[in-house]
């Protein structure tokens, strides 16, 4: 991974800023909710205290019979069709009974059901009516109590029997409808509205279960109070729906409407809020809008004396509803529950606005930081690239190290930062290496020049010694071997000196060779044809590609390298052995391989074969010209001049060795415009 990509990854770490900001906005949204909830609870407590202070008529008992409001007329026929809208809020009566109470302008209606599969029938006037299935109805107002027995021996109209002495201006009989089916029996009747009852007692007697036939459950009557609703509307906060509930959750008064004022968020803002910001909210309780009884968790908690708040989804897009419930009355003895509900788009709008501002700021900072880091990485990469290019160009075509370059100084050495320190270190390094390389490159010519005079002195001295010894008589036999060995040593030293001079000239010649466009296949073919007369009885196989292999190279250098490889191979190949010459395209260049039959290469010498003055041939006998090991060194120089390499290795079957010459196209010369 390059430097720019690494710095881009570092720049991406700034994404932690919007993530941290997003968490902050979520926390802010939570704090906004908590603040709004506390404010609504405070308002609810103030309204609850006001209701107590003004002496609002609130329930004093913990339980009562709730009389619902009916919007449709009720026909007293003993069937529950007219009661269907009110059925979900029926009130339990006894172990297997239920009761519904409703009122309109005509009176108070009762609808009582008793479940059971056994029946003991009797009319209310019969002697044994108290021991049959029946219902006891108790009416109470201002301390006056009046009881009626409701029973019927058959479905249809029945007349209730008065159990207590008659009271003036109170009904002495009640007429209703009695219906039965396989699941039990039902009673429906209407009481005159002018009774204005305070309390109502109901008792169901099942003859099969037994018990007290006159037992009744007497409770006060709870109604929806328009007067209380008016008082509530005067003291309740604006834009808040307020409801006063009995301790058991029955609706006693209501004011206000639940609506979200202010601008409405768009669909995208709503999606962002719900997906990224909104804390968990309860599902919308749409059924509570017109319900006469609320069994919500916040109402249950407020009933126990502790205020409670709940967030729910609102009716409009991205709106939320905050509900706060507080007890009404003294601690430990609540006389009711006050429920305030407030719909709001403020919290989502503020949270969305804060998130949008944060995202814009964060992404702006990210873009600026990323741009600065990218500019810095690009500049740093370019500067390092200049150092790399300068280091690659440090070696000139003739092998010399040019540490100062044509500009007079190594690039970027004047920079005051760490890159400048590195450039100055490179400059000093290349100066030292350049001087040492020049010394090594001229060492051979210097040694050959300096050794020529001592060698000439030694040779002339040997000649003079031989003449002096022969002047007095024949050369003593015991001196002849020593003199011959001395002359042989001088000859070998002279050959070495000439070889060193030749190696220096050869390196300069290879470095100065010019390239041209040729078909490498024809170059190798021509060399192979020229070698056949020189190898004697040995077999030479030449494997060339079918298509031409164009290459920009120095063909005379390649031919010279092949000559050296062939000369080396002939030294180790038996007279009746074989040689194989092959050319193949390889990546962006070509590979020439010359394999020959012969002894394997020692493992320790395979890496040194292409060094100067290294040879594996047998030592020459006295008088023979020594082998100096420059042939494979020339092969390596030719390969390096073509941007390639030379290698040697044993054949897999152990029958011989193979030398390979990997070549690439030489760079083309650019003509300068003067």
HUJO-V990639 format. One record per backbone hydrogen bond with DSSP energy under -1.0 kcal/mol. CO is the residue of the C=O (numbers start at 0). NH is the residue of the N-H. E is the energy in kcal/mol with one decimal. If there is no record, write none. Layout:
[[CO NH E] [CO NH E]]
This chain:
[[1 5 -1.9] [2 6 -2.4] [3 7 -2.1] [4 8 -2.2] [5 9 -2.0] [6 10 -2.4] [7 11 -2.1] [10 13 -1.8] [11 14 -2.2] [12 15 -2.0] [13 16 -1.9] [14 18 -1.7] [15 19 -2.8] [16 20 -2.6] [17 21 -2.8] [18 22 -2.2] [19 23 -2.1] [20 24 -2.9] [21 25 -2.4] [22 26 -2.3] [23 27 -2.7] [24 28 -2.9] [25 29 -2.2] [26 30 -2.5] [27 31 -2.8] [28 32 -2.2] [29 33 -2.6] [30 34 -2.8] [31 35 -2.6] [32 36 -3.0] [33 37 -2.6] [34 38 -2.2] [35 39 -2.3] [36 40 -2.5] [37 41 -2.3] [38 42 -2.2] [39 43 -2.6] [40 44 -2.4] [41 45 -2.1] [42 46 -2.4] [43 47 -2.6] [44 48 -2.5] [45 49 -2.0] [46 50 -2.3] [47 51 -1.8] [48 52 -2.4] [49 53 -2.3] [50 55 -2.1] [51 54 -1.1] [64 221 -3.2] [67 102 -1.7] [74 76 -1.2] [80 83 -1.3] [82 85 -1.1] [82 86 -1.2] [85 88 -1.7] [86 89 -1.8] [90 98 -2.7] [92 96 -1.0] [95 114 -2.3] [96 92 -2.7] [97 112 -2.6] [98 90 -2.8] [99 110 -2.0] [100 67 -2.8] [101 108 -3.5] [102 69 -1.4] [106 103 -1.8] [107 190 -3.6] [108 101 -1.7] [109 188 -1.7] [110 99 -2.1] [111 186 -2.8] [112 97 -1.9] [113 184 -1.8] [119 132 -2.7] [122 125 -1.2] [125 128 -1.3] [127 130 -1.3] [128 131 -1.2] [133 204 -2.6] [134 149 -3.5] [135 202 -1.7] [136 147 -2.7] [137 200 -3.2] [138 145 -2.5] [139 197 -2.5] [139 198 -2.0] [140 143 -2.1] [143 140 -2.2] [145 138 -3.4] [146 162 -2.5] [147 136 -2.6] [148 160 -2.4] [149 134 -2.4] [155 177 -3.2] [157 175 -2.1] [160 148 -3.2] [166 169 -1.8] [173 159 -3.8] [175 157 -2.3] [176 187 -2.1] [177 155 -3.7] [178 185 -3.1] [180 183 -1.3] [182 115 -2.0] [183 180 -2.4] [184 113 -2.7] [185 178 -2.2] [186 111 -2.9] [187 176 -2.9] [188 109 -2.6] [190 107 -2.3] [191 194 -1.2] [192 195 -1.2] [197 220 -2.0] [198 139 -1.7] [199 218 -2.5] [200 137 -3.0] [201 216 -3.0] [202 135 -2.8] [204 133 -1.3] [205 209 -2.2] [211 214 -1.2] [216 201 -1.6] [218 199 -2.9] [219 64 -2.8] [221 66 -3.2] [224 228 -2.1] [225 229 -2.1] [226 230 -2.3] [227 231 -2.6] [228 232 -2.1] [229 233 -1.5] [230 234 -1.4] [231 235 -1.9] [240 340 -2.3] [241 254 -2.5] [242 338 -3.1] [243 251 -3.3] [243 252 -1.5] [244 336 -2.4] [245 248 -2.7] [248 293 -2.2] [249 245 -3.3] [251 224 -3.6] [252 243 -2.4] [254 241 -2.5] [265 269 -2.6] [266 270 -2.3] [267 271 -2.8] [268 272 -2.5] [269 273 -2.6] [270 274 -2.4] [271 275 -2.7] [272 276 -1.5] [272 277 -3.5] [281 312 -2.0] [283 285 -1.1] [284 287 -1.5] [285 288 -1.5] [291 250 -3.5] [295 299 -2.1] [296 300 -2.3] [297 301 -2.3] [298 302 -2.1] [300 305 -1.6] [301 304 -1.7] [307 324 -2.9] [309 322 -2.9] [310 281 -3.0] [311 320 -3.4] [315 318 -1.7] [318 313 -2.4] [319 343 -3.0] [320 311 -3.0] [321 341 -2.6] [322 309 -2.3] [323 339 -2.9] [324 307 -2.3] [325 337 -2.8] [327 334 -3.5] [329 332 -1.7] [335 327 -2.8] [336 244 -3.2] [337 325 -2.2] [338 242 -2.2] [339 323 -3.0] [340 240 -2.6] [341 321 -2.9] [343 319 -2.3] [344 348 -2.4] [345 349 -3.2] [346 350 -2.6] [347 351 -3.1] [348 352 -2.8] [349 353 -2.7] [350 354 -2.7] [351 355 -3.1] [352 356 -2.5] [353 357 -2.5] [354 358 -3.1] [355 359 -2.7] [356 360 -2.5] [357 361 -3.3] [358 362 -3.1] [359 363 -2.2] [360 364 -2.8] [361 365 -2.9] [362 366 -2.8] [363 367 -2.6] [364 368 -3.2] [365 369 -3.1] [366 370 -2.8] [367 371 -2.8] [368 372 -2.9] [369 373 -2.7] [370 374 -2.7] [371 375 -2.9] [372 376 -3.2] [373 377 -2.8] [374 378 -2.7] [375 379 -2.9] [376 380 -2.8] [377 381 -2.7] [378 382 -2.4] [379 383 -2.6] [380 384 -2.4] [381 385 -2.1] [382 386 -2.0] [383 387 -2.6] [384 388 -3.1] [385 389 -2.5] [386 390 -2.5] [387 391 -2.5] [388 392 -2.0] [393 401 -3.0] [395 398 -1.9] [399 395 -3.3] [404 407 -1.2] [409 412 -1.3] [411 414 -1.2] [416 420 -1.8] [417 421 -2.5] [418 422 -2.5] [419 423 -2.7] [420 424 -2.1] [421 425 -2.5] [422 426 -2.5] [423 427 -2.4] [424 428 -2.4] [425 429 -3.3] [426 430 -2.2] [427 431 -2.3] [428 432 -3.0] [429 433 -2.9] [430 434 -2.3] [431 435 -2.3] [432 436 -3.0] [433 437 -2.6] [434 438 -2.1] [435 439 -2.4] [436 440 -3.0] [437 441 -2.0] [441 445 -2.4] [442 446 -3.1] [443 447 -2.8] [444 448 -2.2] [445 449 -2.9] [446 450 -2.8] [447 451 -1.1] [450 454 -2.4] [451 455 -2.4] [452 456 -2.3] [453 457 -2.8] [454 458 -2.7] [455 459 -2.6] [456 460 -2.4] [457 461 -2.3] [458 462 -2.2] [459 463 -2.6] [460 464 -2.5] [461 465 -2.4] [462 466 -2.5] [463 467 -2.5] [464 468 -2.5] [465 469 -2.3] [466 470 -1.4] [475 478 -1.2] [475 479 -1.1] [478 482 -2.3] [479 483 -2.5] [480 484 -2.5] [481 485 -2.1] [482 486 -2.3] [483 487 -2.4] [484 488 -2.5] [485 489 -2.3] [486 490 -2.3] [487 491 -2.4] [488 492 -2.5] [489 493 -2.4] [490 494 -2.1] [491 495 -2.4] [492 496 -2.3] [493 497 -2.1] [494 498 -2.5] [495 499 -2.4] [496 500 -1.8] [497 501 -2.6] [498 502 -2.9] [499 503 -2.0] [500 504 -2.2] [501 505 -2.6] [502 506 -2.4] [503 507 -1.8] [504 508 -2.2] [505 509 -2.8] [506 510 -2.4] [507 511 -1.6] [515 552 -2.4] [517 550 -2.4] [518 522 -1.5] [519 523 -2.4] [520 524 -2.2] [521 525 -2.6] [522 526 -2.0] [523 527 -2.4] [524 528 -2.4] [525 529 -1.8] [526 530 -1.5] [527 531 -1.1] [530 533 -1.4] [534 537 -1.6] [538 578 -3.2] [540 580 -3.6] [542 582 -2.3] [548 519 -2.4] [550 517 -2.5] [551 665 -3.2] [552 515 -3.1] [553 557 -1.8] [554 558 -2.6] [555 559 -2.0] [556 560 -2.4] [557 561 -2.4] [558 562 -2.3] [559 563 -2.0] [560 564 -2.4] [561 565 -2.8] [562 566 -2.7] [563 567 -2.3] [564 568 -2.5] [565 569 -2.9] [566 570 -1.0] [568 571 -1.2] [568 572 -1.3] [573 576 -2.1] [576 538 -2.2] [577 596 -2.0] [578 540 -2.7] [579 594 -2.7] [580 542 -3.1] [581 592 -2.6] [583 590 -2.7] [585 588 -2.3] [588 585 -2.4] [589 662 -3.1] [590 583 -1.9] [591 660 -3.1] [592 581 -2.7] [593 658 -2.5] [594 579 -2.8] [595 656 -1.8] [601 604 -1.1] [604 607 -1.1] [607 610 -1.7] [620 623 -2.6] [628 613 -1.1] [629 633 -2.0] [630 634 -1.7] [631 635 -2.1] [632 636 -2.1] [633 637 -2.5] [634 638 -2.3] [635 639 -2.6] [636 640 -2.2] [637 641 -1.2] [638 643 -3.2] [639 642 -1.7] [641 663 -1.5] [644 661 -2.7] [646 659 -2.6] [648 657 -2.8] [650 653 -1.5] [654 597 -1.7] [655 650 -2.6] [656 595 -2.4] [657 648 -1.8] [658 593 -2.9] [659 646 -2.1] [660 591 -2.5] [661 644 -1.0] [662 589 -2.2]]
